[in-house]
Amino acid sequence: MFAYFVESLVGLDVVGVEYPGHIATAVHFNEDVPGDFISWKGLKYIIADPTFINAPVGLTMPKYANTKADIVEVNNACE
């Protein structure tokens, strides 16, 4: 739902970030945003995990900070 709203209302590209037992998201912003990120298809995606309560954009849950993540494309996933 979060990815859908970001893409639909804000117009930014979002990917899913799959850790063992957890899914987060990462957003490709139009400007430089500091924080934890992943690179996907030559673009920088900042971690934006709506389930990490009170965490700012760019902060990975400590439990997953050193865990390899898989990318899940979510474009138009909610249509």
N, CA, C and O atoms as a CHARMM CRD file, in Angstrom:
* protein
*
  316
    1    1 MET  N      0.81400  -1.17900   0.00000 PROA 1      0.00000
    2    1 MET  CA     0.00000   0.00000   0.00000 PROA 1      0.00000
    3    1 MET  C      0.87400   1.26600   0.00000 PROA 1      0.00000
    4    1 MET  O      0.60100   2.23000  -0.71500 PROA 1      0.00000
    5    2 PHE  N      1.92800   1.23100   0.82200 PROA 2      0.00000
    6    2 PHE  CA     2.83900   2.37400   0.89300 PROA 2      0.00000
    7    2 PHE  C      3.43700   2.66900  -0.48500 PROA 2      0.00000
    8    2 PHE  O      3.45300   3.81700  -0.92900 PROA 2      0.00000
    9    3 ALA  N      3.92500   1.63200  -1.15100 PROA 3      0.00000
   10    3 ALA  CA     4.53300   1.80700  -2.47800 PROA 3      0.00000
   11    3 ALA  C      3.52000   2.38700  -3.46300 PROA 3      0.00000
   12    3 ALA  O      3.85200   3.26400  -4.25900 PROA 3      0.00000
   13    4 TYR  N      2.31500   1.90500  -3.40700 PROA 4      0.00000
   14    4 TYR  CA     1.25500   2.39800  -4.30000 PROA 4      0.00000
   15    4 TYR  C      1.01800   3.89600  -4.08100 PROA 4      0.00000
   16    4 TYR  O      0.93000   4.66600  -5.03800 PROA 4      0.00000
   17    5 PHE  N      0.91700   4.29700  -2.81100 PROA 5      0.00000
   18    5 PHE  CA     0.67100   5.71000  -2.52000 PROA 5      0.00000
   19    5 PHE  C      1.84200   6.58300  -2.95200 PROA 5      0.00000
   20    5 PHE  O      1.62800   7.65500  -3.51800 PROA 5      0.00000
   21    6 VAL  N      3.05300   6.15800  -2.70100 PROA 6      0.00000
   22    6 VAL  CA     4.21800   6.95500  -3.10100 PROA 6      0.00000
   23    6 VAL  C      4.24800   7.11100  -4.61400 PROA 6      0.00000
   24    6 VAL  O      4.45600   8.21200  -5.12300 PROA 6      0.00000
   25    7 GLU  N      4.04000   6.01200  -5.33500 PROA 7      0.00000
   26    7 GLU  CA     4.06600   6.09600  -6.80100 PROA 7      0.00000
   27    7 GLU  C      2.88000   6.89500  -7.34300 PROA 7      0.00000
   28    7 GLU  O      3.05300   7.72500  -8.23500 PROA 7      0.00000
   29    8 SER  N      1.68300   6.65400  -6.81600 PROA 8      0.00000
   30    8 SER  CA     0.47800   7.29700  -7.33400 PROA 8      0.00000
   31    8 SER  C      0.36400   8.76800  -6.95500 PROA 8      0.00000
   32    8 SER  O      0.03200   9.60300  -7.79600 PROA 8      0.00000
   33    9 LEU  N      0.63800   9.08700  -5.69800 PROA 9      0.00000
   34    9 LEU  CA     0.41200  10.44200  -5.21400 PROA 9      0.00000
   35    9 LEU  C      1.62900  11.35100  -5.32600 PROA 9      0.00000
   36    9 LEU  O      1.49000  12.55600  -5.53700 PROA 9      0.00000
   37   10 VAL  N      2.81300  10.78300  -5.18700 PROA 10     0.00000
   38   10 VAL  CA     4.02900  11.59500  -5.21300 PROA 10     0.00000
   39   10 VAL  C      4.77700  11.44900  -6.53300 PROA 10     0.00000
   40   10 VAL  O      5.55400  12.32600  -6.90900 PROA 10     0.00000
   41   11 GLY  N      4.54500  10.34400  -7.23500 PROA 11     0.00000
   42   11 GLY  CA     5.16200  10.14500  -8.53900 PROA 11     0.00000
   43   11 GLY  C      6.60600   9.67400  -8.49800 PROA 11     0.00000
   44   11 GLY  O      7.34300   9.85200  -9.46800 PROA 11     0.00000
   45   12 LEU  N      7.02000   9.07400  -7.38000 PROA 12     0.00000
   46   12 LEU  CA     8.38400   8.56300  -7.27500 PROA 12     0.00000
   47   12 LEU  C      8.39600   7.05100  -7.45900 PROA 12     0.00000
   48   12 LEU  O      7.43900   6.36500  -7.10100 PROA 12     0.00000
   49   13 ASP  N      9.48600   6.53900  -8.02100 PROA 13     0.00000
   50   13 ASP  CA     9.62900   5.10500  -8.24600 PROA 13     0.00000
   51   13 ASP  C      9.98200   4.40900  -6.93400 PROA 13     0.00000
   52   13 ASP  O     10.79700   4.90700  -6.15800 PROA 13     0.00000
   53   14 VAL  N      9.36200   3.25600  -6.69400 PROA 14     0.00000
   54   14 VAL  CA     9.57000   2.48900  -5.46300 PROA 14     0.00000
   55   14 VAL  C      9.89000   1.04800  -5.81600 PROA 14     0.00000
   56   14 VAL  O      9.32000   0.49300  -6.75600 PROA 14     0.00000
   57   15 VAL  N     10.80400   0.43800  -5.06200 PROA 15     0.00000
   58   15 VAL  CA    11.06700  -0.99500  -5.17600 PROA 15     0.00000
   59   15 VAL  C     10.88900  -1.62500  -3.80700 PROA 15     0.00000
   60   15 VAL  O     11.03700  -0.96200  -2.78000 PROA 15     0.00000
   61   16 GLY  N     10.57100  -2.90700  -3.80200 PROA 16     0.00000
   62   16 GLY  CA    10.52400  -3.65400  -2.56000 PROA 16     0.00000
   63   16 GLY  C     11.91400  -4.14800  -2.22500 PROA 16     0.00000
   64   16 GLY  O     12.69700  -4.47500  -3.11700 PROA 16     0.00000
   65   17 VAL  N     12.21900  -4.20100  -0.94400 PROA 17     0.00000
   66   17 VAL  CA    13.50900  -4.69100  -0.45800 PROA 17     0.00000
   67   17 VAL  C     13.18700  -5.88800   0.43300 PROA 17     0.00000
   68   17 VAL  O     12.63500  -5.73700   1.52200 PROA 17     0.00000
   69   18 GLU  N     13.54200  -7.07500  -0.04800 PROA 18     0.00000
   70   18 GLU  CA    13.17200  -8.30800   0.65100 PROA 18     0.00000
   71   18 GLU  C     14.34400  -8.86300   1.44900 PROA 18     0.00000
   72   18 GLU  O     15.36800  -9.26700   0.89900 PROA 18     0.00000
   73   19 TYR  N     14.15600  -8.86800   2.75800 PROA 19     0.00000
   74   19 TYR  CA    15.10100  -9.48600   3.68100 PROA 19     0.00000
   75   19 TYR  C     14.49100 -10.81000   4.12900 PROA 19     0.00000
   76   19 TYR  O     13.29100 -11.01300   3.94700 PROA 19     0.00000
   77   20 PRO  N     15.26900 -11.70600   4.70100 PROA 20     0.00000
   78   20 PRO  CA    14.67600 -12.94500   5.22600 PROA 20     0.00000
   79   20 PRO  C     13.63400 -12.61800   6.30500 PROA 20     0.00000
   80   20 PRO  O     13.98200 -12.13700   7.38400 PROA 20     0.00000
   81   21 GLY  N     12.38300 -12.87800   6.01200 PROA 21     0.00000
   82   21 GLY  CA    11.30800 -12.65300   6.97300 PROA 21     0.00000
   83   21 GLY  C     10.78200 -11.23600   7.05200 PROA 21     0.00000
   84   21 GLY  O      9.98500 -10.93400   7.94000 PROA 21     0.00000
   85   22 HSD  N     11.20500 -10.34500   6.14500 PROA 22     0.00000
   86   22 HSD  CA    10.75400  -8.94600   6.20800 PROA 22     0.00000
   87   22 HSD  C     10.81000  -8.31400   4.82200 PROA 22     0.00000
   88   22 HSD  O     11.70300  -8.60500   4.02700 PROA 22     0.00000
   89   23 ILE  N      9.84400  -7.45100   4.55100 PROA 23     0.00000
   90   23 ILE  CA     9.83500  -6.66700   3.31100 PROA 23     0.00000
   91   23 ILE  C      9.81300  -5.19100   3.68900 PROA 23     0.00000
   92   23 ILE  O      9.00800  -4.76900   4.52000 PROA 23     0.00000
   93   24 ALA  N     10.68200  -4.42300   3.08900 PROA 24     0.00000
   94   24 ALA  CA    10.70700  -2.97000   3.25200 PROA 24     0.00000
   95   24 ALA  C     10.56500  -2.36500   1.85500 PROA 24     0.00000
   96   24 ALA  O     10.33100  -3.08600   0.88600 PROA 24     0.00000
   97   25 THR  N     10.70400  -1.07100   1.75400 PROA 25     0.00000
   98   25 THR  CA    10.69000  -0.40900   0.45000 PROA 25     0.00000
   99   25 THR  C     11.88000   0.53700   0.35600 PROA 25     0.00000
  100   25 THR  O     12.50600   0.88000   1.35900 PROA 25     0.00000
  101   26 ALA  N     12.17200   0.94500  -0.85900 PROA 26     0.00000
  102   26 ALA  CA    13.19100   1.96000  -1.11600 PROA 26     0.00000
  103   26 ALA  C     12.66100   2.85800  -2.22400 PROA 26     0.00000
  104   26 ALA  O     12.02400   2.38900  -3.16700 PROA 26     0.00000
  105   27 VAL  N     12.92800   4.13900  -2.10400 PROA 27     0.00000
  106   27 VAL  CA    12.36300   5.14800  -3.00000 PROA 27     0.00000
  107   27 VAL  C     13.47800   5.85800  -3.76000 PROA 27     0.00000
  108   27 VAL  O     14.50000   6.22800  -3.18100 PROA 27     0.00000
  109   28 HSD  N     13.27000   6.04500  -5.06200 PROA 28     0.00000
  110   28 HSD  CA    14.19900   6.83300  -5.88000 PROA 28     0.00000
  111   28 HSD  C     13.70700   8.27400  -5.85100 PROA 28     0.00000
  112   28 HSD  O     12.69700   8.60800  -6.47000 PROA 28     0.00000
  113   29 PHE  N     14.43300   9.12700  -5.12200 PROA 29     0.00000
  114   29 PHE  CA    14.06000  10.53900  -4.99700 PROA 29     0.00000
  115   29 PHE  C     14.64600  11.34900  -6.14600 PROA 29     0.00000
  116   29 PHE  O     15.61500  10.92800  -6.77600 PROA 29     0.00000
  117   30 ASN  N     14.06100  12.50800  -6.41600 PROA 30     0.00000
  118   30 ASN  CA    14.52100  13.39700  -7.48300 PROA 30     0.00000
  119   30 ASN  C     15.67500  14.28500  -7.03300 PROA 30     0.00000
  120   30 ASN  O     16.23900  15.02900  -7.83500 PROA 30     0.00000
  121   31 GLU  N     16.02500  14.20700  -5.75500 PROA 31     0.00000
  122   31 GLU  CA    17.13900  14.98500  -5.21600 PROA 31     0.00000
  123   31 GLU  C     17.95700  14.08000  -4.31500 PROA 31     0.00000
  124   31 GLU  O     17.53300  12.97200  -3.98700 PROA 31     0.00000
  125   32 ASP  N     19.13300  14.55000  -3.91500 PROA 32     0.00000
  126   32 ASP  CA    19.99800  13.73500  -3.06900 PROA 32     0.00000
  127   32 ASP  C     19.43400  13.70000  -1.65100 PROA 32     0.00000
  128   32 ASP  O     19.25900  14.74000  -1.01700 PROA 32     0.00000
  129   33 VAL  N     19.15700  12.51300  -1.16900 PROA 33     0.00000
  130   33 VAL  CA    18.65600  12.29800   0.18800 PROA 33     0.00000
  131   33 VAL  C     19.66700  11.40900   0.89500 PROA 33     0.00000
  132   33 VAL  O     20.01900  10.34600   0.38400 PROA 33     0.00000
  133   34 PRO  N     20.13700  11.83100   2.06800 PROA 34     0.00000
  134   34 PRO  CA    21.13300  11.01500   2.78000 PROA 34     0.00000
  135   34 PRO  C     20.50200   9.78500   3.42100 PROA 34     0.00000
  136   34 PRO  O     19.30000   9.75300   3.68300 PROA 34     0.00000
  137   35 GLY  N     21.32000   8.78800   3.66400 PROA 35     0.00000
  138   35 GLY  CA    20.86200   7.60600   4.37900 PROA 35     0.00000
  139   35 GLY  C     21.23700   6.31700   3.68300 PROA 35     0.00000
  140   35 GLY  O     21.93900   6.30900   2.67200 PROA 35     0.00000
  141   36 ASP  N     20.74500   5.21300   4.25800 PROA 36     0.00000
  142   36 ASP  CA    20.99400   3.89100   3.69000 PROA 36     0.00000
  143   36 ASP  C     20.29500   3.79400   2.34000 PROA 36     0.00000
  144   36 ASP  O     19.18400   4.29300   2.16300 PROA 36     0.00000
  145   37 PHE  N     20.95800   3.15000   1.40200 PROA 37     0.00000
  146   37 PHE  CA    20.38200   3.04800   0.06000 PROA 37     0.00000
  147   37 PHE  C     20.79900   1.75200  -0.60000 PROA 37     0.00000
  148   37 PHE  O     21.71100   1.05600  -0.15300 PROA 37     0.00000
  149   38 ILE  N     20.10400   1.45700  -1.67300 PROA 38     0.00000
  150   38 ILE  CA    20.47100   0.36000  -2.56100 PROA 38     0.00000
  151   38 ILE  C     20.56300   0.92800  -3.96500 PROA 38     0.00000
  152   38 ILE  O     19.91900   1.92800  -4.28400 PROA 38     0.00000
  153   39 SER  N     21.35400   0.29700  -4.78800 PROA 39     0.00000
  154   39 SER  CA    21.43500   0.68400  -6.20100 PROA 39     0.00000
  155   39 SER  C     20.66700  -0.34200  -7.00600 PROA 39     0.00000
  156   39 SER  O     20.81700  -1.54600  -6.79800 PROA 39     0.00000
  157   40 TRP  N     19.85000   0.13100  -7.91900 PROA 40     0.00000
  158   40 TRP  CA    19.04600  -0.74500  -8.75000 PROA 40     0.00000
  159   40 TRP  C     18.92800  -0.12100 -10.13000 PROA 40     0.00000
  160   40 TRP  O     18.44500   1.00200 -10.28000 PROA 40     0.00000
  161   41 LYS  N     19.37000  -0.85500 -11.12600 PROA 41     0.00000
  162   41 LYS  CA    19.32100  -0.39600 -12.51800 PROA 41     0.00000
  163   41 LYS  C     19.96300   0.98000 -12.68100 PROA 41     0.00000
  164   41 LYS  O     19.46000   1.84300 -13.40000 PROA 41     0.00000
  165   42 GLY  N     21.08300   1.15500 -11.99500 PROA 42     0.00000
  166   42 GLY  CA    21.84600   2.38800 -12.11600 PROA 42     0.00000
  167   42 GLY  C     21.29300   3.57100 -11.34300 PROA 42     0.00000
  168   42 GLY  O     21.80200   4.68300 -11.48100 PROA 42     0.00000
  169   43 LEU  N     20.26000   3.36200 -10.52900 PROA 43     0.00000
  170   43 LEU  CA    19.66800   4.44400  -9.75300 PROA 43     0.00000
  171   43 LEU  C     19.82000   4.17900  -8.26100 PROA 43     0.00000
  172   43 LEU  O     19.93100   3.03300  -7.82400 PROA 43     0.00000
  173   44 LYS  N     19.82300   5.24800  -7.50000 PROA 44     0.00000
  174   44 LYS  CA    19.95200   5.16900  -6.04300 PROA 44     0.00000
  175   44 LYS  C     18.55700   5.20100  -5.40800 PROA 44     0.00000
  176   44 LYS  O     17.78400   6.13400  -5.62800 PROA 44     0.00000
  177   45 TYR  N     18.25500   4.17900  -4.62600 PROA 45     0.00000
  178   45 TYR  CA    16.97500   4.07900  -3.92100 PROA 45     0.00000
  179   45 TYR  C     17.24400   4.14600  -2.42300 PROA 45     0.00000
  180   45 TYR  O     17.99200   3.33200  -1.88300 PROA 45     0.00000
  181   46 ILE  N     16.63100   5.11700  -1.75900 PROA 46     0.00000
  182   46 ILE  CA    16.80200   5.31200  -0.32000 PROA 46     0.00000
  183   46 ILE  C     15.81500   4.41200   0.42700 PROA 46     0.00000
  184   46 ILE  O     14.63100   4.36300   0.09100 PROA 46     0.00000
  185   47 ILE  N     16.30900   3.70600   1.43300 PROA 47     0.00000
  186   47 ILE  CA    15.45000   2.84200   2.23500 PROA 47     0.00000
  187   47 ILE  C     14.34900   3.68300   2.87700 PROA 47     0.00000
  188   47 ILE  O     14.62100   4.71700   3.48600 PROA 47     0.00000
  189   48 ALA  N     13.12600   3.23600   2.73700 PROA 48     0.00000
  190   48 ALA  CA    11.96100   3.89800   3.33500 PROA 48     0.00000
  191   48 ALA  C     11.04000   2.78900   3.83000 PROA 48     0.00000
  192   48 ALA  O     10.18800   2.29700   3.09100 PROA 48     0.00000
  193   49 ASP  N     11.22000   2.40500   5.08000 PROA 49     0.00000
  194   49 ASP  CA    10.49400   1.26600   5.64800 PROA 49     0.00000
  195   49 ASP  C      9.33400   1.76500   6.50400 PROA 49     0.00000
  196   49 ASP  O      9.55000   2.21800   7.62800 PROA 49     0.00000
  197   50 PRO  N      8.10900   1.68900   5.98900 PROA 50     0.00000
  198   50 PRO  CA     6.95900   2.19800   6.74900 PROA 50     0.00000
  199   50 PRO  C      6.64400   1.38300   8.00000 PROA 50     0.00000
  200   50 PRO  O      5.84100   1.81900   8.82500 PROA 50     0.00000
  201   51 THR  N      7.25100   0.21900   8.15800 PROA 51     0.00000
  202   51 THR  CA     6.99800  -0.58500   9.35500 PROA 51     0.00000
  203   51 THR  C      8.00700  -0.31000  10.46800 PROA 51     0.00000
  204   51 THR  O      7.85200  -0.81800  11.57900 PROA 51     0.00000
  205   52 PHE  N      9.03500   0.48500  10.18400 PROA 52     0.00000
  206   52 PHE  CA    10.04800   0.82900  11.18300 PROA 52     0.00000
  207   52 PHE  C      9.55600   2.10900  11.87000 PROA 52     0.00000
  208   52 PHE  O      9.84100   3.21900  11.42000 PROA 52     0.00000
  209   53 ILE  N      8.82100   1.93300  12.95400 PROA 53     0.00000
  210   53 ILE  CA     8.12200   3.01300  13.63600 PROA 53     0.00000
  211   53 ILE  C      9.09000   4.12800  14.05700 PROA 53     0.00000
  212   53 ILE  O     10.12400   3.88300  14.67900 PROA 53     0.00000
  213   54 ASN  N      8.71500   5.35700  13.69300 PROA 54     0.00000
  214   54 ASN  CA     9.45300   6.59100  14.01400 PROA 54     0.00000
  215   54 ASN  C     10.83600   6.68300  13.37300 PROA 54     0.00000
  216   54 ASN  O     11.61900   7.56100  13.73400 PROA 54     0.00000
  217   55 ALA  N     11.14500   5.81100  12.44500 PROA 55     0.00000
  218   55 ALA  CA    12.44600   5.88500  11.76800 PROA 55     0.00000
  219   55 ALA  C     12.36900   6.88900  10.62000 PROA 55     0.00000
  220   55 ALA  O     11.36100   6.95000   9.91400 PROA 55     0.00000
  221   56 PRO  N     13.41700   7.66700  10.43200 PROA 56     0.00000
  222   56 PRO  CA    13.43300   8.57800   9.28700 PROA 56     0.00000
  223   56 PRO  C     13.70800   7.82100   7.99100 PROA 56     0.00000
  224   56 PRO  O     14.16600   6.67800   8.01700 PROA 56     0.00000
  225   57 VAL  N     13.43400   8.44600   6.89100 PROA 57     0.00000
  226   57 VAL  CA    13.79600   7.88300   5.58700 PROA 57     0.00000
  227   57 VAL  C     15.30600   7.71300   5.57600 PROA 57     0.00000
  228   57 VAL  O     16.04200   8.59900   6.00900 PROA 57     0.00000
  229   58 GLY  N     15.76200   6.57300   5.08000 PROA 58     0.00000
  230   58 GLY  CA    17.18900   6.33100   4.97500 PROA 58     0.00000
  231   58 GLY  C     17.75700   5.51300   6.12000 PROA 58     0.00000
  232   58 GLY  O     18.97300   5.36100   6.22900 PROA 58     0.00000
  233   59 LEU  N     16.88800   4.98100   6.98000 PROA 59     0.00000
  234   59 LEU  CA    17.37200   4.17600   8.08900 PROA 59     0.00000
  235   59 LEU  C     16.85000   2.75000   7.95300 PROA 59     0.00000
  236   59 LEU  O     15.64100   2.52200   7.90500 PROA 59     0.00000
  237   60 THR  N     17.77300   1.79500   7.89200 PROA 60     0.00000
  238   60 THR  CA    17.43500   0.37600   7.83200 PROA 60     0.00000
  239   60 THR  C     17.28100  -0.15000   9.24700 PROA 60     0.00000
  240   60 THR  O     18.02400   0.25200  10.14300 PROA 60     0.00000
  241   61 MET  N     16.32500  -1.04500   9.45900 PROA 61     0.00000
  242   61 MET  CA    16.20200  -1.68700  10.77300 PROA 61     0.00000
  243   61 MET  C     17.53600  -2.33500  11.11900 PROA 61     0.00000
  244   61 MET  O     18.11500  -3.03200  10.28600 PROA 61     0.00000
  245   62 PRO  N     18.03300  -2.11700  12.33700 PROA 62     0.00000
  246   62 PRO  CA    19.32800  -2.68400  12.72000 PROA 62     0.00000
  247   62 PRO  C     19.43200  -4.19100  12.49100 PROA 62     0.00000
  248   62 PRO  O     20.49600  -4.69600  12.13600 PROA 62     0.00000
  249   63 LYS  N     18.33900  -4.89800  12.69400 PROA 63     0.00000
  250   63 LYS  CA    18.32500  -6.35400  12.50700 PROA 63     0.00000
  251   63 LYS  C     18.70800  -6.75300  11.07800 PROA 63     0.00000
  252   63 LYS  O     19.25100  -7.83700  10.86200 PROA 63     0.00000
  253   64 TYR  N     18.42600  -5.87500  10.09700 PROA 64     0.00000
  254   64 TYR  CA    18.65700  -6.19500   8.68900 PROA 64     0.00000
  255   64 TYR  C     19.78700  -5.38200   8.05500 PROA 64     0.00000
  256   64 TYR  O     20.06000  -5.52700   6.86300 PROA 64     0.00000
  257   65 ALA  N     20.43500  -4.54100   8.83300 PROA 65     0.00000
  258   65 ALA  CA    21.43400  -3.61900   8.27900 PROA 65     0.00000
  259   65 ALA  C     22.57700  -4.32000   7.54300 PROA 65     0.00000
  260   65 ALA  O     23.09000  -3.78700   6.55900 PROA 65     0.00000
  261   66 ASN  N     22.97500  -5.48500   7.99600 PROA 66     0.00000
  262   66 ASN  CA    24.08300  -6.19900   7.35200 PROA 66     0.00000
  263   66 ASN  C     23.62600  -7.46400   6.64600 PROA 66     0.00000
  264   66 ASN  O     24.40500  -8.39800   6.45900 PROA 66     0.00000
  265   67 THR  N     22.36400  -7.48900   6.25800 PROA 67     0.00000
  266   67 THR  CA    21.77000  -8.64700   5.59900 PROA 67     0.00000
  267   67 THR  C     21.62800  -8.38000   4.10800 PROA 67     0.00000
  268   67 THR  O     21.23100  -7.28500   3.70700 PROA 67     0.00000
  269   68 LYS  N     21.94600  -9.36400   3.29100 PROA 68     0.00000
  270   68 LYS  CA    21.75000  -9.22100   1.84800 PROA 68     0.00000
  271   68 LYS  C     20.25400  -9.18200   1.55400 PROA 68     0.00000
  272   68 LYS  O     19.48400 -10.00000   2.05600 PROA 68     0.00000
  273   69 ALA  N     19.86900  -8.23300   0.74800 PROA 69     0.00000
  274   69 ALA  CA    18.45900  -8.07400   0.39200 PROA 69     0.00000
  275   69 ALA  C     18.25300  -8.33100  -1.09400 PROA 69     0.00000
  276   69 ALA  O     19.14200  -8.08300  -1.90900 PROA 69     0.00000
  277   70 ASP  N     17.08400  -8.82500  -1.43000 PROA 70     0.00000
  278   70 ASP  CA    16.68800  -8.97600  -2.82600 PROA 70     0.00000
  279   70 ASP  C     15.76100  -7.82800  -3.18700 PROA 70     0.00000
  280   70 ASP  O     15.01700  -7.33400  -2.34100 PROA 70     0.00000
  281   71 ILE  N     15.80800  -7.40800  -4.43800 PROA 71     0.00000
  282   71 ILE  CA    14.95200  -6.32900  -4.92100 PROA 71     0.00000
  283   71 ILE  C     13.71000  -6.92100  -5.56600 PROA 71     0.00000
  284   71 ILE  O     13.78800  -7.88800  -6.32200 PROA 71     0.00000
  285   72 VAL  N     12.56900  -6.33000  -5.25900 PROA 72     0.00000
  286   72 VAL  CA    11.28900  -6.73200  -5.84000 PROA 72     0.00000
  287   72 VAL  C     10.70200  -5.51500  -6.52900 PROA 72     0.00000
  288   72 VAL  O     10.40000  -4.51900  -5.87300 PROA 72     0.00000
  289   73 GLU  N     10.53700  -5.57900  -7.82700 PROA 73     0.00000
  290   73 GLU  CA     9.93000  -4.46400  -8.53800 PROA 73     0.00000
  291   73 GLU  C      8.44900  -4.40900  -8.19800 PROA 73     0.00000
  292   73 GLU  O      7.75800  -5.42700  -8.24500 PROA 73     0.00000
  293   74 VAL  N      7.96100  -3.21600  -7.85600 PROA 74     0.00000
  294   74 VAL  CA     6.56000  -3.06400  -7.45400 PROA 74     0.00000
  295   74 VAL  C      5.77800  -2.13300  -8.36000 PROA 74     0.00000
  296   74 VAL  O      4.64800  -1.76800  -8.03700 PROA 74     0.00000
  297   75 ASN  N      6.35000  -1.74500  -9.47800 PROA 75     0.00000
  298   75 ASN  CA     5.65600  -0.82400 -10.39100 PROA 75     0.00000
  299   75 ASN  C      4.29200  -1.36300 -10.75800 PROA 75     0.00000
  300   75 ASN  O      4.15500  -2.48700 -11.24100 PROA 75     0.00000
  301   76 ASN  N      3.29800  -0.54900 -10.52300 PROA 76     0.00000
  302   76 ASN  CA     1.90700  -0.87300 -10.85200 PROA 76     0.00000
  303   76 ASN  C      1.42100  -2.14200 -10.16500 PROA 76     0.00000
  304   76 ASN  O      0.50300  -2.79000 -10.66800 PROA 76     0.00000
  305   77 ALA  N      1.99800  -2.51000  -9.05400 PROA 77     0.00000
  306   77 ALA  CA     1.62500  -3.75000  -8.36300 PROA 77     0.00000
  307   77 ALA  C      0.21000  -3.71500  -7.81700 PROA 77     0.00000
  308   77 ALA  O     -0.40300  -4.76400  -7.61700 PROA 77     0.00000
  309   78 CYS  N     -0.31200  -2.53300  -7.57600 PROA 78     0.00000
  310   78 CYS  CA    -1.64100  -2.43800  -6.95400 PROA 78     0.00000
  311   78 CYS  C     -2.73700  -2.09900  -7.95100 PROA 78     0.00000
  312   78 CYS  O     -3.86500  -1.82200  -7.54400 PROA 78     0.00000
  313   79 GLU  N     -2.44100  -2.11200  -9.22800 PROA 79     0.00000
  314   79 GLU  CA    -3.48000  -1.78700 -10.21500 PROA 79     0.00000
  315   79 GLU  C     -4.35100  -2.98000 -10.50100 PROA 79     0.00000
  316   79 GLU  O     -5.27700  -2.89000 -11.30700 PROA 79     0.00000
